[in-house]
């Protein structure tokens, strides 16, 4: 997920054009292998709503700050995303 100053990432909530600050990592176990992660982006206002939507279906795997998600992996970092 490359980000530039010209095209900042925006929230995935329907109709929202606010800058994203959270990454919601998820997968649908009926369609995706267990290690696969799809992502939705969320602004502060929609983070809880989108998390609840995915969580109620058993899809939500992780919620991470966008800056942390984009940080290059370093020694001892989490596995590939």
C-alpha positions, 0 to 999 in steps of 0.5 A: 500500500504505497502512499504519496502526498498527492494521493493520501489514503482515504477511509473505506466507509461509504461516502467518507473522504476523510484521511485514513489513520487506521488499517483494518486487516481481515479475511473471509475464511470461506474465501481466503487462506488463513494467512491472507490479509485484505485491508480496509482503511478507516478514519478515526470516526469510522474505525469502530463501525468498520471494526464492528462490521468485520468483527461481527462476521468473524473476519477482523484479524487486526487493527493497526495504525496506518503509520505502523502498517507502512513502516518498513520491517526491521529486525524482530518485526512482524511477518510479511503482511 
